[in-house]
Amino acid sequence: MSFTVPSKGGVFELDTVLKRDTFSTIERGLWRDPAGTVFPAVRRNYAEVKWWVKPLARHFAAREARALIRAEGSGHTVPVYALEEGYLVRGFVDGIPLQIARPRGDLAYFASARKGLREVHRRNIAHNDLAKPQNWLYAADGRAVLMDFQLAMVFSRRSKAFRVAAYEDIRHFLKQKRSYCPEALTAREKKILARKSLFTRVWMKTGKKVYNFVTRRLLNYHDTEGRGPRAMEQGPRIASALAEVAGVRAVHICDFPTAGHSFGLYAFVEAENVTEEALRAHLTARLPDLLPPEHLQVAPALPRDATGAVRDDLVRLVALNQLDQLSQLPRGPQEEEALAAIIRDRRNLSDRVRGGI
């Protein structure tokens, strides 16, 4: 796709690495325009990806920029500040992904999401990747914001192809609504959920198999909702080994992108009368084939929900050093107390490049 963004000048100032995958590194920071005005921004940086991946990464960045520029003014997307060789800089929204926010029963959010999708479709844009909850952002003001337009298509007219793609966008939106507000689904929405388009049915049986082979087998790319492969593959083994130590009540493993173009692991351990040194010594003896977690924090309690499960949404933001996003997540007094103790002794400070918290 040949597409350029009119040059606006400006400089991106790196703050935090948010995510990393085969195609790019997602970085949070500030965009300083030629007049000196500063805007919160996110940079999709693909300058240092493998040479055989770069043409695809370049294509996806141009595709995203084109769709976002067309969507400007919708109120549910972000602006584009720059598209240059190696990176795309776009606006930042203070919010958290849907799989962390988990807006159960929040009808206002899903009304906003439907409105946002309608505004995008009015501009003849099909997103094409809304099955992923991480592509729906729960903004601090309660608004829904659509993210990651790398697979989006911009149509010159409302053709049959556009209508099919838009239908699938709506169906994927309704899947998210069904996850968090199933009681609010109308009879018509249930019919849409039950009926895939002909194109999708054919794609699932043919093209998707080729897509999965190329992305997963050849490019080693796995969609893990923001988690790196190390957490998915090694995390359970490390958690199981740590749980063997007397005094350990619970272990929760999160990951975070590192400056070394990989993922670090952060182990939160709920325990009494156990030291970090003892846990690390046990891991070295028990799992000599694995690198130990970069951060291991022992706490008297981990924040838990009403069912007793560890609040992954809260501790994951601590692991990512995104403390400013915690205010958007509800929690009771016991969760607040446990979280406050963890924050006071948190270990991931190195991921902040500019300033720190």
KEKE-3310 file (N, C-alpha, C; in steps of 0.2 Angstrom, whole numbers, plus 5000, padded with zeros to 4 digits):
npx = (5004:5004:5006:5006:5009:5005:5019:5021:5031:5041:5044:5046:5046:5052:5044:5039:5040:5027:5022:5027:5029:5031:5030:5032:5036:5028:5027:5025:5024:5028:5023:5031:5027:5032:5029:5032:5022:5015:5009:5001:5007:5008:5020:5022:5034:5044:5057:5068:5064:5065:5072:5065:5052:5050:5044:5030:5027:5029:5019:5007:5008:5006:4993:4986:4988:4982:4968:4966:4967:4957:4947:4947:4939:4929:4928:4930:4942:4960:4972:4983:5000:5013:5020:5033:5048:5050:5042:5026:5017:5005:4990:4988:4977:4970:4967:4961:4963:4950:4950:4956:4949:4936:4921:4908:4891:4890:4882:4882:4895:4895:4885:4892:4903:4896:4891:4904:4909:4899:4902:4914:4911:4903:4912:4916:4925:4932:4936:4941:4947:4941:4938:4947:4949:4958:4959:4949:4947:4944:4941:4946:4936:4925:4922:4921:4935:4942:4955:4971:4972:4978:4974:4964:4952:4950:4937:4931:4918:4902:4902:4898:4908:4912:4900:4899:4911:4909:4898:4904:4912:4902:4897:4908:4909:4897:4901:4909:4901:4892:4900:4901:4889:4878:4864:4859:4858:4849:4835:4838:4851:4856:4853:4862:4874:4873:4875:4887:4895:4895:4908:4916:4914:4919:4932:4936:4938:4947:4957:4961:4968:4980:4984:4986:4997:5007:5009:5010:5019:5029:5032:5032:5023:5011:4994:4991:4984:4991:5001:5017:5026:5035:5029:5018:5023:5033:5029:5018:5026:5036:5028:5022:5033:5037:5026:5029:5036:5037:5025:5021:5007:5001:5004:5007:5010:5016:5021:5032:5037:5054:5069:5078:5072:5064:5055:5052:5049:5038:5036:5023:5022:5013:5015:5021:5035:5045:5058:5064:5077:5077:5067:5072:5083:5077:5071:5082:5088:5077:5072:5083:5085:5078:5077:5077:5063:5064:5060:5055:5043:5039:5024:5013:4999:4990:4980:4963:4948:4930:4928:4939:4950:4966:4968:4971:4971:4975:4988:4994:4995:5004:5015:5018:5022:5012:5006:4997:4986:4979:4969:4957:4952:4940:4940:4939:4941:4950:4956:4962:4971:4980:4985:4991:5002:5010:5013:5021:5033:5036:5045:5048:5055:5063:5058:5053:5058:5059:5060:5051:5040)
npy = (4994:5011:5025:5041:5052:5069:5079:5084:5088:5088:5079:5063:5058:5046:5036:5025:5007:4998:4986:4972:4963:4952:4961:4974:4986:4993:5009:5021:5039:5056:5068:5081:5095:5106:5118:5117:5112:5100:5083:5068:5052:5038:5027:5016:5006:5000:4999:4991:4978:4961:4958:4952:4953:4967:4973:4969:4974:4988:4989:4987:4998:5009:5006:5007:5021:5027:5023:5029:5042:5045:5042:5053:5064:5056:5054:5043:5037:5039:5053:5054:5058:5056:5047:5039:5031:5016:5020:5024:5037:5040:5047:5046:5038:5040:5026:5009:4992:4981:4968:4970:4980:4974:4977:4973:4973:4986:4996:5008:5010:5000:5006:5017:5011:5005:5017:5022:5013:5014:5027:5025:5016:5025:5032:5024:5014:4998:4989:4976:4968:4967:4956:4954:4958:4967:4977:4986:5000:5005:5020:5033:5042:5034:5032:5022:5017:5014:5003:4999:4998:4991:4981:4986:4992:5004:5010:5016:5017:5012:4997:4980:4972:4981:4981:4968:4967:4976:4971:4960:4967:4972:4960:4955:4965:4963:4951:4955:4962:4952:4945:4953:4960:4951:4950:4961:4959:4961:4953:4954:4956:4944:4936:4940:4937:4923:4921:4920:4928:4923:4925:4924:4911:4904:4908:4904:4890:4889:4901:4905:4895:4895:4908:4906:4897:4904:4915:4910:4898:4901:4915:4915:4921:4925:4928:4934:4942:4953:4947:4940:4927:4920:4922:4914:4901:4898:4903:4896:4884:4890:4896:4885:4879:4888:4888:4876:4879:4880:4889:4898:4904:4908:4911:4923:4926:4938:4947:4959:4971:4973:4983:4977:4971:4960:4950:4952:4943:4945:4940:4938:4934:4927:4926:4920:4922:4919:4922:4932:4928:4915:4909:4912:4904:4891:4890:4890:4878:4869:4872:4872:4874:4886:4903:4914:4924:4941:4950:4947:4947:4947:4947:4950:4949:4946:4956:4951:4945:4944:4930:4925:4924:4930:4947:4949:4960:4971:4968:4966:4979:4985:4977:4981:4994:5004:5013:5024:5020:5013:5019:5018:5006:4997:4993:4986:4989:4979:4975:4986:4989:4978:4980:4993:4990:4982:4991:5000:4993:4989:4982:4984:4997:5000:5001:5013:5026:5040:5050:5044:5037)
npz = (5000:4995:5004:5012:5025:5027:5031:5048:5056:5071:5087:5094:5111:5121:5134:5140:5137:5131:5124:5115:5099:5085:5075:5079:5091:5104:5110:5123:5126:5123:5111:5103:5095:5081:5086:5099:5107:5117:5116:5123:5117:5107:5100:5086:5083:5071:5067:5070:5068:5061:5045:5035:5040:5040:5028:5029:5041:5038:5029:5037:5046:5037:5033:5045:5048:5037:5039:5052:5049:5040:5049:5058:5069:5073:5086:5093:5090:5088:5084:5070:5071:5065:5051:5047:5039:5048:5059:5067:5073:5085:5093:5111:5122:5138:5146:5148:5141:5136:5141:5153:5159:5160:5159:5166:5165:5161:5153:5147:5142:5132:5123:5120:5113:5102:5096:5092:5083:5073:5069:5063:5053:5045:5039:5029:5033:5038:5052:5055:5065:5077:5085:5095:5112:5117:5107:5110:5119:5136:5140:5152:5154:5152:5139:5124:5114:5099:5094:5086:5070:5061:5052:5045:5033:5020:5011:4995:4992:4998:4996:4991:4997:5007:5015:5020:5027:5037:5043:5049:5058:5067:5072:5079:5088:5095:5101:5111:5119:5123:5131:5143:5145:5143:5146:5140:5127:5112:5103:5089:5089:5094:5084:5074:5080:5079:5066:5054:5041:5023:5018:5029:5034:5024:5024:5037:5035:5025:5021:5034:5039:5032:5035:5049:5049:5043:5051:5064:5063:5054:5056:5070:5078:5090:5096:5111:5119:5123:5131:5132:5124:5133:5146:5144:5141:5150:5162:5169:5174:5182:5192:5197:5203:5212:5221:5228:5239:5256:5265:5255:5248:5236:5219:5206:5189:5179:5164:5156:5144:5139:5138:5130:5119:5122:5133:5150:5166:5180:5196:5207:5224:5236:5253:5269:5280:5271:5261:5247:5242:5246:5238:5226:5226:5227:5214:5206:5209:5206:5193:5183:5169:5165:5164:5178:5185:5181:5190:5207:5219:5236:5245:5259:5255:5241:5229:5228:5220:5222:5222:5226:5217:5211:5207:5192:5183:5191:5197:5185:5179:5188:5186:5173:5175:5174:5183:5183:5177:5186:5193:5186:5188:5198:5215:5231:5249:5255:5244:5240:5251:5250:5237:5239:5247:5239:5229:5235:5237:5224:5210:5196:5190:5180:5168:5165:5155:5155:5167:5177:5190)
capx = (5000:5007:5002:5011:5006:5008:5024:5020:5037:5040:5049:5043:5050:5050:5043:5038:5038:5020:5021:5032:5028:5035:5030:5033:5037:5023:5030:5021:5028:5026:5024:5032:5027:5037:5028:5033:5016:5016:5003:5003:5007:5010:5024:5023:5041:5046:5063:5073:5062:5069:5072:5059:5046:5049:5039:5024:5026:5028:5012:5002:5008:5003:4986:4983:4988:4977:4962:4965:4966:4950:4942:4948:4933:4924:4927:4932:4949:4966:4975:4990:5005:5018:5022:5040:5051:5052:5038:5020:5016:4998:4988:4987:4971:4970:4962:4964:4960:4944:4951:4958:4943:4930:4915:4902:4885:4891:4878:4884:4901:4894:4882:4898:4906:4892:4891:4910:4909:4895:4905:4920:4908:4900:4918:4918:4931:4930:4941:4943:4951:4938:4937:4952:4947:4963:4957:4943:4949:4940:4944:4945:4929:4920:4920:4925:4940:4944:4962:4975:4969:4983:4971:4958:4951:4946:4933:4929:4911:4899:4901:4896:4913:4912:4895:4901:4916:4906:4894:4908:4914:4897:4896:4913:4907:4892:4904:4912:4895:4890:4905:4901:4882:4874:4857:4857:4858:4842:4834:4841:4859:4857:4853:4868:4879:4873:4875:4893:4894:4898:4915:4919:4913:4924:4939:4938:4939:4953:4962:4963:4973:4986:4986:4989:5003:5012:5010:5012:5024:5034:5034:5032:5018:5005:4990:4991:4981:4996:5006:5023:5027:5038:5024:5013:5026:5037:5025:5015:5031:5039:5023:5021:5039:5037:5021:5031:5040:5033:5024:5019:5000:4999:5009:5004:5016:5015:5027:5033:5042:5061:5073:5082:5068:5061:5050:5054:5044:5037:5032:5020:5021:5009:5019:5024:5041:5048:5062:5065:5083:5075:5063:5076:5088:5073:5070:5088:5088:5071:5072:5090:5084:5074:5079:5072:5060:5068:5057:5051:5041:5035:5019:5008:4993:4988:4973:4958:4941:4925:4928:4946:4955:4970:4966:4976:4971:4978:4995:4998:4997:5010:5021:5020:5023:5007:5002:4992:4980:4975:4963:4951:4949:4937:4942:4937:4946:4955:4960:4966:4976:4985:4988:4995:5008:5013:5015:5026:5039:5036:5051:5049:5056:5068:5055:5052:5064:5059:5058:5049:5034)
capy = (5000:5017:5030:5045:5057:5075:5080:5089:5089:5086:5074:5058:5057:5039:5036:5018:5002:4995:4979:4970:4957:4951:4966:4981:4988:4999:5013:5027:5044:5062:5070:5088:5097:5111:5124:5116:5109:5093:5079:5061:5049:5031:5025:5009:5006:4993:5000:4986:4971:4957:4961:4949:4955:4974:4975:4968:4979:4994:4989:4988:5005:5013:5004:5010:5028:5029:5022:5034:5049:5045:5042:5059:5068:5052:5054:5036:5035:5044:5056:5052:5063:5055:5041:5039:5024:5014:5021:5027:5040:5042:5049:5042:5039:5037:5021:5002:4987:4978:4962:4972:4984:4970:4982:4969:4977:4993:4997:5015:5008:4997:5010:5021:5007:5004:5023:5023:5008:5017:5033:5023:5014:5030:5035:5019:5010:4992:4988:4969:4965:4968:4950:4955:4963:4972:4982:4990:5003:5008:5027:5036:5045:5029:5031:5017:5020:5008:5004:4995:4998:4988:4977:4990:4993:5010:5009:5022:5018:5007:4992:4974:4970:4985:4979:4961:4968:4980:4966:4956:4971:4972:4954:4955:4970:4959:4945:4958:4964:4946:4943:4957:4962:4946:4951:4967:4958:4960:4947:4955:4955:4937:4933:4942:4933:4916:4920:4922:4929:4918:4926:4922:4904:4901:4910:4899:4884:4890:4906:4906:4890:4898:4914:4904:4894:4909:4920:4906:4893:4905:4921:4914:4926:4922:4933:4932:4947:4957:4943:4938:4919:4918:4921:4909:4895:4897:4906:4890:4880:4894:4897:4878:4877:4892:4885:4870:4881:4880:4896:4901:4903:4910:4914:4925:4928:4943:4949:4966:4972:4976:4987:4972:4968:4954:4950:4950:4940:4948:4935:4941:4928:4929:4921:4922:4919:4917:4927:4932:4924:4907:4907:4911:4898:4885:4890:4888:4871:4866:4874:4875:4876:4892:4910:4915:4930:4947:4953:4943:4951:4943:4951:4947:4947:4948:4958:4946:4947:4941:4923:4923:4924:4935:4952:4950:4967:4976:4967:4967:4986:4986:4974:4985:5000:5008:5015:5029:5017:5009:5023:5016:4999:4997:4989:4987:4991:4974:4975:4993:4988:4973:4983:4998:4987:4980:4997:5003:4989:4987:4981:4986:5004:5002:5001:5020:5029:5047:5053:5039:5039)
capz = (5000:4995:5007:5016:5030:5027:5037:5053:5060:5078:5090:5099:5117:5124:5141:5143:5132:5133:5122:5109:5096:5080:5070:5081:5098:5106:5115:5126:5127:5121:5104:5103:5088:5079:5090:5106:5110:5119:5116:5125:5111:5106:5094:5084:5081:5068:5064:5071:5067:5056:5038:5031:5043:5039:5023:5032:5046:5035:5026:5042:5048:5032:5033:5051:5047:5032:5042:5057:5046:5038:5055:5063:5071:5075:5094:5096:5088:5090:5078:5068:5071:5060:5048:5044:5039:5054:5064:5066:5080:5085:5099:5117:5126:5145:5146:5148:5137:5138:5145:5160:5162:5162:5161:5167:5166:5159:5146:5144:5138:5125:5119:5117:5108:5096:5092:5089:5077:5068:5066:5059:5047:5041:5035:5025:5036:5041:5056:5053:5070:5083:5090:5100:5117:5117:5102:5113:5125:5140:5142:5158:5154:5151:5132:5120:5109:5094:5093:5082:5064:5056:5047:5043:5025:5019:5005:4992:4992:5002:4991:4994:5001:5013:5019:5023:5032:5042:5047:5054:5064:5071:5075:5084:5094:5099:5105:5117:5123:5126:5137:5149:5146:5139:5147:5136:5120:5109:5099:5083:5090:5095:5077:5071:5083:5077:5058:5051:5034:5019:5017:5035:5034:5019:5027:5043:5032:5020:5022:5041:5041:5029:5040:5055:5047:5041:5057:5070:5062:5050:5060:5077:5081:5094:5099:5118:5122:5126:5135:5128:5124:5139:5151:5142:5140:5156:5168:5173:5177:5187:5197:5200:5207:5218:5225:5232:5245:5262:5267:5249:5247:5229:5214:5200:5185:5174:5160:5154:5139:5142:5133:5126:5114:5124:5139:5157:5170:5186:5200:5213:5228:5242:5257:5275:5283:5265:5258:5240:5241:5247:5233:5220:5227:5225:5207:5202:5209:5203:5186:5180:5162:5164:5167:5184:5184:5182:5197:5211:5225:5241:5248:5263:5252:5234:5229:5226:5219:5227:5221:5229:5212:5211:5202:5187:5180:5195:5197:5178:5178:5192:5182:5167:5178:5172:5189:5182:5174:5191:5196:5182:5190:5204:5220:5238:5254:5256:5238:5240:5255:5247:5231:5241:5250:5233:5225:5239:5236:5217:5207:5189:5189:5175:5161:5164:5153:5156:5173:5182:5194)
cpx = (5004:5003:5007:5006:5009:5013:5022:5026:5036:5044:5045:5048:5048:5050:5043:5037:5032:5020:5026:5029:5032:5036:5032:5034:5032:5026:5025:5026:5025:5028:5025:5032:5031:5036:5030:5027:5017:5010:5005:5002:5009:5014:5024:5029:5043:5053:5068:5070:5066:5067:5066:5052:5044:5044:5032:5022:5025:5021:5006:5002:5005:4995:4983:4983:4983:4970:4961:4964:4959:4945:4942:4941:4928:4923:4929:4938:4954:4969:4981:4995:5011:5018:5028:5042:5053:5047:5032:5019:5009:4996:4987:4980:4972:4965:4965:4960:4954:4945:4954:4952:4938:4924:4909:4896:4885:4888:4880:4890:4899:4889:4887:4901:4902:4892:4898:4911:4905:4898:4911:4917:4905:4906:4920:4925:4928:4936:4945:4947:4948:4936:4941:4950:4952:4963:4952:4946:4944:4943:4942:4938:4923:4918:4924:4929:4942:4951:4965:4971:4974:4980:4965:4958:4947:4943:4931:4922:4908:4897:4899:4901:4913:4906:4896:4906:4913:4901:4898:4911:4908:4896:4902:4912:4902:4895:4907:4906:4892:4894:4904:4894:4878:4866:4855:4856:4850:4841:4838:4849:4860:4857:4859:4874:4879:4874:4882:4891:4897:4905:4919:4919:4919:4931:4941:4940:4945:4958:4965:4969:4980:4989:4989:4996:5009:5014:5013:5018:5030:5037:5034:5028:5012:5001:4988:4988:4986:5002:5011:5023:5030:5034:5020:5016:5030:5033:5022:5021:5034:5034:5022:5027:5039:5032:5023:5034:5035:5032:5021:5011:4998:5005:5006:5010:5013:5021:5026:5038:5049:5064:5077:5078:5066:5056:5053:5048:5044:5033:5030:5019:5018:5012:5020:5030:5045:5052:5063:5071:5081:5071:5067:5081:5084:5072:5076:5089:5083:5071:5078:5090:5081:5078:5075:5069:5064:5066:5053:5049:5037:5030:5015:5002:4993:4981:4968:4951:4936:4925:4935:4951:4959:4968:4971:4977:4975:4986:4998:5000:5003:5016:5023:5022:5019:5003:4996:4986:4976:4969:4957:4948:4946:4940:4940:4942:4951:4959:4965:4972:4982:4989:4993:5002:5013:5017:5021:5033:5039:5043:5053:5049:5060:5064:5053:5059:5065:5056:5056:5043:5036)
cpy = (5006:5022:5034:5050:5063:5077:5086:5091:5086:5080:5069:5057:5051:5040:5029:5013:4998:4988:4978:4964:4957:4957:4973:4981:4994:5003:5019:5033:5051:5064:5078:5091:5103:5117:5123:5113:5102:5089:5072:5057:5042:5030:5018:5009:5000:4994:4994:4978:4967:4959:4958:4950:4963:4976:4974:4973:4986:4995:4990:4995:5009:5012:5007:5018:5030:5029:5028:5041:5050:5045:5048:5062:5063:5052:5048:5033:5040:5047:5053:5058:5062:5048:5042:5032:5022:5015:5025:5030:5042:5044:5044:5043:5036:5032:5014:4997:4984:4972:4964:4975:4979:4973:4978:4974:4984:4995:5003:5014:5005:5001:5015:5017:5006:5011:5024:5019:5011:5023:5031:5020:5019:5033:5029:5015:5004:4991:4981:4966:4966:4962:4951:4960:4969:4978:4987:4993:5006:5015:5029:5039:5041:5028:5025:5020:5013:5009:4999:4994:4995:4984:4980:4991:5000:5009:5016:5023:5012:5001:4985:4971:4974:4982:4972:4963:4972:4976:4962:4960:4971:4966:4953:4959:4966:4954:4948:4960:4958:4944:4947:4960:4957:4947:4957:4965:4957:4954:4948:4954:4948:4933:4934:4938:4926:4915:4924:4923:4924:4918:4923:4914:4901:4902:4906:4893:4884:4895:4907:4901:4892:4903:4911:4900:4899:4913:4916:4901:4897:4911:4921:4919:4923:4928:4930:4937:4951:4953:4940:4930:4917:4917:4915:4902:4893:4899:4900:4886:4884:4895:4890:4877:4882:4890:4879:4873:4882:4888:4900:4899:4904:4913:4917:4928:4933:4944:4957:4967:4975:4980:4983:4968:4961:4955:4948:4947:4944:4943:4938:4935:4930:4923:4924:4919:4916:4923:4927:4928:4917:4905:4907:4905:4891:4885:4888:4881:4867:4866:4876:4877:4882:4898:4911:4922:4936:4950:4948:4946:4947:4948:4947:4945:4950:4951:4953:4948:4943:4933:4920:4923:4930:4940:4953:4957:4972:4974:4967:4974:4988:4983:4978:4992:5006:5010:5020:5027:5014:5012:5021:5010:4999:4992:4991:4988:4986:4974:4981:4992:4984:4977:4989:4995:4984:4985:5000:4999:4986:4987:4984:4994:5005:5003:5009:5023:5036:5048:5048:5042:5042)
cpz = (5000:4998:5011:5020:5029:5033:5041:5057:5067:5080:5095:5105:5121:5131:5143:5137:5135:5130:5116:5106:5090:5075:5072:5088:5099:5111:5117:5127:5125:5114:5105:5096:5087:5084:5097:5110:5111:5119:5119:5118:5112:5100:5092:5080:5078:5065:5064:5071:5061:5049:5034:5034:5041:5034:5025:5037:5043:5032:5031:5045:5044:5032:5039:5050:5042:5035:5048:5055:5044:5044:5060:5063:5073:5083:5097:5093:5090:5083:5076:5068:5066:5058:5044:5043:5046:5060:5062:5073:5080:5092:5105:5120:5133:5146:5147:5144:5140:5143:5152:5163:5164:5164:5162:5169:5164:5153:5143:5140:5132:5121:5116:5111:5101:5092:5089:5083:5072:5065:5061:5052:5042:5037:5030:5027:5039:5045:5055:5059:5077:5088:5096:5106:5118:5112:5104:5119:5129:5143:5149:5159:5153:5144:5129:5115:5105:5093:5088:5075:5059:5050:5044:5035:5025:5012:5002:4992:4996:4998:4995:4999:5008:5018:5023:5028:5038:5046:5052:5059:5069:5075:5080:5090:5098:5103:5111:5122:5126:5132:5143:5150:5142:5140:5143:5129:5117:5105:5092:5084:5091:5088:5073:5073:5080:5069:5056:5044:5030:5019:5023:5036:5029:5022:5033:5040:5028:5022:5029:5042:5038:5033:5046:5054:5046:5048:5063:5069:5059:5054:5067:5081:5084:5097:5106:5122:5126:5130:5130:5129:5130:5145:5150:5143:5147:5162:5172:5177:5183:5193:5201:5205:5213:5223:5230:5238:5251:5264:5261:5248:5240:5226:5208:5196:5180:5170:5158:5149:5142:5136:5129:5121:5116:5130:5145:5161:5177:5190:5206:5218:5235:5247:5264:5277:5277:5262:5250:5238:5241:5241:5226:5220:5225:5218:5203:5203:5206:5196:5183:5173:5160:5167:5173:5182:5185:5189:5201:5218:5229:5244:5253:5260:5245:5233:5225:5225:5224:5227:5224:5224:5213:5206:5197:5184:5185:5195:5190:5177:5182:5189:5176:5169:5175:5178:5188:5179:5180:5193:5192:5184:5197:5209:5227:5243:5255:5250:5238:5245:5253:5241:5234:5244:5244:5229:5229:5238:5229:5215:5200:5189:5183:5168:5160:5161:5154:5162:5179:5186:5201)
residu = (MET:SER:PHE:THR:VAL:PRO:SER:LYS:GLY:GLY:VAL:PHE:GLU:LEU:ASP:THR:VAL:LEU:LYS:ARG:ASP:THR:PHE:SER:THR:ILE:GLU:ARG:GLY:LEU:TRP:ARG:ASP:PRO:ALA:GLY:THR:VAL:PHE:PRO:ALA:VAL:ARG:ARG:ASN:TYR:ALA:GLU:VAL:LYS:TRP:TRP:VAL:LYS:PRO:LEU:ALA:ARG:HIS:PHE:ALA:ALA:ARG:GLU:ALA:ARG:ALA:LEU:ILE:ARG:ALA:GLU:GLY:SER:GLY:HIS:THR:VAL:PRO:VAL:TYR:ALA:LEU:GLU:GLU:GLY:TYR:LEU:VAL:ARG:GLY:PHE:VAL:ASP:GLY:ILE:PRO:LEU:GLN:ILE:ALA:ARG:PRO:ARG:GLY:ASP:LEU:ALA:TYR:PHE:ALA:SER:ALA:ARG:LYS:GLY:LEU:ARG:GLU:VAL:HIS:ARG:ARG:ASN:ILE:ALA:HIS:ASN:ASP:LEU:ALA:LYS:PRO:GLN:ASN:TRP:LEU:TYR:ALA:ALA:ASP:GLY:ARG:ALA:VAL:LEU:MET:ASP:PHE:GLN:LEU:ALA:MET:VAL:PHE:SER:ARG:ARG:SER:LYS:ALA:PHE:ARG:VAL:ALA:ALA:TYR:GLU:ASP:ILE:ARG:HIS:PHE:LEU:LYS:GLN:LYS:ARG:SER:TYR:CYS:PRO:GLU:ALA:LEU:THR:ALA:ARG:GLU:LYS:LYS:ILE:LEU:ALA:ARG:LYS:SER:LEU:PHE:THR:ARG:VAL:TRP:MET:LYS:THR:GLY:LYS:LYS:VAL:TYR:ASN:PHE:VAL:THR:ARG:ARG:LEU:LEU:ASN:TYR:HIS:ASP:THR:GLU:GLY:ARG:GLY:PRO:ARG:ALA:MET:GLU:GLN:GLY:PRO:ARG:ILE:ALA:SER:ALA:LEU:ALA:GLU:VAL:ALA:GLY:VAL:ARG:ALA:VAL:HIS:ILE:CYS:ASP:PHE:PRO:THR:ALA:GLY:HIS:SER:PHE:GLY:LEU:TYR:ALA:PHE:VAL:GLU:ALA:GLU:ASN:VAL:THR:GLU:GLU:ALA:LEU:ARG:ALA:HIS:LEU:THR:ALA:ARG:LEU:PRO:ASP:LEU:LEU:PRO:PRO:GLU:HIS:LEU:GLN:VAL:ALA:PRO:ALA:LEU:PRO:ARG:ASP:ALA:THR:GLY:ALA:VAL:ARG:ASP:ASP:LEU:VAL:ARG:LEU:VAL:ALA:LEU:ASN:GLN:LEU:ASP:GLN:LEU:SER:GLN:LEU:PRO:ARG:GLY:PRO:GLN:GLU:GLU:GLU:ALA:LEU:ALA:ALA:ILE:ILE:ARG:ASP:ARG:ARG:ASN:LEU:SER:ASP:ARG:VAL:ARG:GLY:GLY:ILE)
# end
